Amino acid sequence: MSTELLAPLDLAFWHLESDAHPMHLGALAVFAPAPGVGPGRILELLGSRAAAIPRLRMSVRDVLLPVGGKAWTVDKDFDVHRHVERVVLADADFMAGATRLAGELMERPLGRGLPPWRMYLICGADGGPFAVLVKLHHALADGMRAVAIGAGIFDEIAAVTSARTAARGRTAVPPRSWLPDPREMAGMALGRIGEVGRALGVGASVVRAGRLDRWGPSALTAPSSGTRRLATADLDAGDLRRIRRAEGGTANDILLAVVAGALRRWMAERGDSLPAADPRALVPVSRRRPGGATASGNRLSAYLLGLPVTAADPRERLRAVRSAMDRNKAAGPLKGAGAVAVLADQLPPLAHRFGAPLAANAARLLFDVLVTSVPLPRSALSLGGCPLTALYPMAPLARGQSLAVALSTYGGRVHVGLVADGKALPDLDRLAAAVEDEFTELYALVTGTDRTPVS
């Protein structure tokens, strides 16, 4: 990998960023300690393994053609020590301190002159559990690609990757150029004509789905302050499977219904009135296909879903989510406001450069909250022999929106990462608790078995 153009959607994410609206996603990985493995060793492993991931050596630079475009290029002055940092916590409650610090670190934009990523080793003062916070610019990777990149720090993945890299090193691979071969120009022109027609169709779907009758001012749609707050919740994956067996649908349907119920609980606790219309969630959908060619850029669309917070019964909320998601899947990912990501993928670079301010403000007309599921490897993972115990994904916030919810399953648990605007949602911990309480109530209703909420 030498130089390659940013894909259109990556370029859109790059231009959408500002100091007050950082466009990076991330994850907070929590590890149990292992005998004889100290912070120095973990920091060394993070640095060496991150440096061995080719994608993390790439920075963004301007290009002459196409006009308005940018390219990924290898940073010749790459120094991994600029990207990996150790932070020591004095908090008695390690997880509380780690989540608080992670929120503060997620506020900081990534420097544009360097490869756009950072890793932080967060340690307690007593040698107990530790965490690694990974930040990747959304232009660098979507959720699935971020998992593939970030997984390179784990013992099990690093060993396999090292072997494959050594094998590839024996065969010279010419660097990719961002200038097309003249013989490809005719094919590109014909393809562009087809893309224009596709973009018009997708654009019409987005416009039709845009909603001017928003459900009114709320904490979820407050003006952005640029601050960030993080909270986490933990659910039992076994209980999730039992609910699914009893009610049908997908695990994602159940988790979306739980988020809807949690929002309803949280609003009631705050004394807020229920909205006249349900808030709308954007549910990202990967356009990557198992076994298909690996694309380096973002490959996303999304579904649009009304979160049924106005429904009082948890099972009724689940049925509403299932029906809505079934309709979304039948229509496909090119319909509705969620297709705005596909539309962005059809636009020329110059449109992203000058259209970013308009696009940044359009999100609030299309949806109210982002809810995404991030797949993780099923096998046990470790870092320097220290077992991974939890991984909380973190999604970026759109401008004018205050909450993003990301979920991942690992080690028999569903780990929920909630990222919020710190000023709009100072009580994010209460919403995280509401997620756990809502899941417990749904499980009890479906199975007839009481379950004490996870503390």
Order of alpha helices (4+ residues) and beta strands (2+ residues): beta-alpha-beta-alpha-beta-beta-beta-alpha-beta-beta-alpha-alpha-alpha-beta-alpha-alpha-beta-beta-alpha-alpha-alpha-beta-beta-beta-beta-beta-alpha
